[in-house]
Amino acid sequence: MDNSTNNKNIFQSELPCEKKNGHSIIQEFINNYPYGVQDLIKLLECGYQITYEDRKIMKEQFPTDTYKYYATFSRLAFKLYQEGQAELITTLITSGADLSGTIYTIEALLSNKPEYFSFQTNVWVCIANNAITHYKNHWIFCEAALKQSGKWEEVYKAESFLRKHNKLDKNEIIAWKKPKEYKILKLLYPQLQVPAVRFLEDEQPAPYQTAISLFHKTELSDMLETLSMSIEKERPVWGYHHIAGATAEEKINTLWHTFPHEEFLEALFYLADHKHSSSILNLLIKEEANEIRDAIHAPNTLHKLQTGLEVGRIYHPEFLLLLWELGYRHKKTEDWQKDNSLTNTTKMRLYCLDKLFDNTLNIDLKEILTSSSIIQAVCLIEDIRNNRITFTNHPNWKSRINSIRSASNHPLNNYWGYIDMALDNFHTKKGQSMRTYLCQKEPGIKLDNKEETIVKETNLYKALTILYPDIYN
């Protein structure tokens, strides 16, 4: 059955008609964009295939990026329909930058056409670096596409890529929070050989599910996301003529003064795992700092914010820094210690923000928040201080320490001088140094002191002088 015959059969069902106000359904979608997206999804879920004429209309009337998005994803949606998985099409079309960027990367590699990207030199290395930096949650598929396309060796030779690849947490990249997105990528690209993964959905504690239920994709969050992208890319606003204001900044201010503040902030929190959230918050702080501060500390909003932060649903570093700039603090120091609540890396980041934000040592907090190896180093030192195994899946100290010291390229080896200081200066209740205690308790543990270099000008060392002043001074 060709496209036109199939599409005519679809239009006989209870769907938006093929012609509406004299326009094709695609023209109607463009005229109403972004409000027509659900109509388009409904058509795709019923097996509608984008035609040559549809593509021509899209290309003429959409900006290039928007055209590429809907042309590509409409084609892939039909593949899901053919696989009998039409219920995944909404997720495919609306998931956001992580999934779309991963798909662009895979499509470019498998087609040998980097047309989704604007890199001019070392194109494939740049595409790989972009993916490993921004689409880490889906990296296993990007790496498989590099290997499938024959570009892995070229990319792996590049020092810039190798540095990023060596820093990957191999356990983290096979832990998936979004099973639907994994299923979509497996269905669309069955030729890619990816390692087995584990789904975190079954492992998440109740608070995570609670946090997920608090934040929803809404019409307002969609508007804010689109407007923030206009700000970030410094381009004119396309659409949203019904919102007062000539620029994206003015339209966001209109929305802030139009919607209840609680509703606006909920939409903003929904976006707070992407840069879009920080662009919007930064804009509002410049003109409405006091209003924003009061709205964030309203009881219902504060509860949602705290819950989202605790479980890592709200985590974009620039957004977090702006929150703390507004005066938000997650807990008092005594409450952190009293609750013994430093149990994962997400909470460690919040603790570091609370302790370090007002420092006078010129610490680059963005590096502290974004470097997984720095946070892991602080977590290891915290465990040494408490003589406990918390921030790791290793069953004992020997396994944990040896996995680091046996791998010359392990990122924590860059900070081992600081870790040595913790081993020598934190003591058990019986007065033994942690190094002596662990060497006696777990023979074979690699804790020989090789007099590692101590560099005191790093952001990590400066942070440690505040977090553990008795040890690092």
C-alpha positions, -999 to +999 in steps of 0.1 A: +000+000+000+015+034-010+015+064+013-014+082-003-037+051-001-027+043+035-033+079+045-067+081+029-078+051+050-065+068+081-085+100+074-117+079+073-113+073+111-121+099+137-091+121+131-085+157+120-098+158+084-074+157+055-085+192+045-094+218+071-102+254+061-088+245+027-055+235+041-037+201+042-033+186+076+004+194+076-003+230+066-029+232+095-003+218+118+022+244+108-003+272+111-012+262+147+023+252+157+031+243+185-006+236+194-011+212+165+016+187+178-010+164+194-030+162+162+002+153+143+010+126+170-025+112+167-021+108+130+013+092+133+000+068+159-025+056+134+001+050+107+002+083+088+033+085+066+047+119+059+046+124+021+070+143-003+045+171-004+043+173+034+081+175+036+081+202+009+056+223+029+076+218+061+109+228+045+094+259+030+077+272+062+096+258+092+130+270+103+157+245+093+161+229+128+123+225+132+120+210+097+148+185+103+132+175+136+097+167+123+108+153+090+132+128+108+109+120+138+078+115+116+098+090+095+109+071+126+074+072+141+062+052+111+089+026+118+076+023+154+040+019+140+052-009+117+068-026+147+034-026+164+046+000+190+025+030+182+021+037+219+058+048+220+053+075+194+043+102+219+075+095+239+096+096+207+082+130+196+081+147+230+110+133+250+134+162+247+170+170+239+186+138+253+167+114+231+166+137+200+203+145+202+211+108+205+190+100+175+206+128+154+240+114+164+230+078+154+213+090+121+244+110+111+268+082+118+248+054+101+240+075+071+276+090+069+259+124+066+266+149+094+238+171+082+222+174+117+253+192+130+271+224+120+307+213+128+332+223+101+364+205+110+371+171+127+334+165+122+331+130+136+353+137+166+332+168+173+300+148+170+314+121+193+326+147+219+292+164+218+274+131+224+296+119+252+292+153+269+255+159+264+238+125+259+256+105+285+224+088+295+222+072+260+259+069+253+260+031+248+239+036+216+261+064+204+292+043+209+276+014+192+268+036+162+304+048+161+316+012+159+288+002+134+297+030+111+334+023+112+343+056+127+353+044+162+390+041+155+392+076+140+374+091+170+392+070+197+426+083+185+415+119+193+429+130+227+399+152+234+376+123+230+398+098+249+399+121+280+361+122+281+358+085+275+382+076+302+361+096+327+329+076+320+314+057+349+309+023+333+282+014+358+264+047+354+260+044+316+243+011+317+218+022+344+187+035+327+159+056+342+137+057+311+129+022+298+106+036+271+135+055+255+157+024+257+130+004+240+126+030+213+163+030+204+164-008+203+134-009+180+147+018+157+183+006+155+183-032+160+217-035+143+235-016+171+252-039+196+248-024+231+257-039+265+230-053+288+215-026+309+197-024+342+166-003+347+166+019+377+128+022+377+125-010+398+153+002+421+141+037+429+129+043+464+095+058+470+107+094+472+118+092+435+084+081+424+069+109+445+092+134+428+083+122+394+046+126+402+051+162+412+065+174+378+045+171+346+050+183+310+024+210+304+015+235+278+033+261+300+065+241+302+065+236+264+062+274+260+090+281+284+112+255+268+107+270+233+112+306+245+143+297+264+158+281+233+152+314+214+172+332+242+200+306+242+204+306+204+199+344+201+172+340+175+138+357+171+107+341+186+088+319+162+051+316+171+033+325+204+018+356+189-009+355+216+017+362+243+024+399+248+060+410+241+082+413+211+111+392+224+114+359+241+125+377+273+094+399+272+071+369+266+086+350+296+080+380+318+044+381+305+039+345+315+054+351+349+029+378+356+000+359+339+002+324+355+000+317+393+036+317+405+033+281+419+022+269+385+049+288+367+076+274+390+063+238+387+067+242+349+102+256+355+111+227+378+100+202+352+127+217+329+153+218+356+173+189+343+182+210+312+199+243+306+165+259+296+156+262+333+187+283+341+181+307+311+146+314+324+155+317+361+185+340+353+162+363+333+137+365+361+163+371+388+175+403+370+140+419+373+120+399+398+145+386+423+124+393+454+092+380+439+110+348+428+126+344+462+093+347+480+075+323+455+102+296+459+098+297+496+060+293+496+053+261+515+039+240+486+065+251+461+093+247+486+082+211+493+083+202+456+116+219+451+132+200+481+118+167+469+130+172+434+165+182+446+168+153+470+162+126+444+181+143+415+151+153+394+162+190+397+199+189+390+211+212+362+242+229+378+236+264+365+200+262+378+212+251+412+238+279+414+210+304+407+188+289+434+216+293+459+223+328+447+186+336+455+193+325+491+180+289+490+198+265+513+189+228+515+198+221+551+217+236+580+251+219+587+239+205+620+208+189+602+230+173+576+251+157+604+222+149+627+202+131+599+233+112+587+217+118+553+248+119+531+240+086+514+244+093+477+262+116+453+231+137+447+229+146+484+267+152+485+263+178+457+236+196+478+258+194+509+287+209+490+265+237+477+253+245+512+288+244+527+307+261+499+285+286+483+295+316+505+332+307+505+359+334+501+384+311+484+372+317+448+362+281+443+347+273+409+315+257+422+304+247+387+334+224+384+326+209+418+290+202+407+298+189+372+329+168+378+318+133+388+354+124+398+355+154+422+322+144+438+334+108+440+366+119+457+346+138+483+323+108+488+353+085+493+368+109+519+335+111+537+333+073+539+369+072+552+359+098+578+330+076+589+346+042+583+317+030+562+309+018+527+281+041+514+288+057+481+296+026+461+284-009+451+317-025+462+312-050+490+343-040+511+372-016+513+397-038+496+375-042+465+368-005+464+403+008+469+420-018+446+396-011+418+410+024+418+446+018+425+449-011+400+437+011+371+463+038+362+437+058+343+411+058+370+401+095+376+403+092+414+441+086+411+444+122+401+433+131+436+450+103+456+472+127+475+441+142+491+428+108+498+461+098+514+457+127+538+423+114+548+436+079+553+464+092+576+445+118+595+411+102+601+412+077+630+391+049+643+375+051+678+405+031+690+429+057+677+443+039+647+447+058+614+423+045+588+453+034+567+466+012+595+432-001+604+423-011+568+457-026+561+453-049+592+416-056+586+418-064+548+452-078+538+461-072+502+444-038+501+466-014+480+472+014+505+510+018+503+518+055+507+537+066+476+540+102+486+516+115+461+518+152+451+496+175+469+484+205+448+468+231+470+456+254+443+428+232+429+391+238+434+389+204+451+416+211+477+401+245+485+367+228+490+382+202+513+397+229+535+361+240+542+345+206+543+372+190+565+392+219+580+409+197+607+426+176+579+432+200+551+447+233+562 
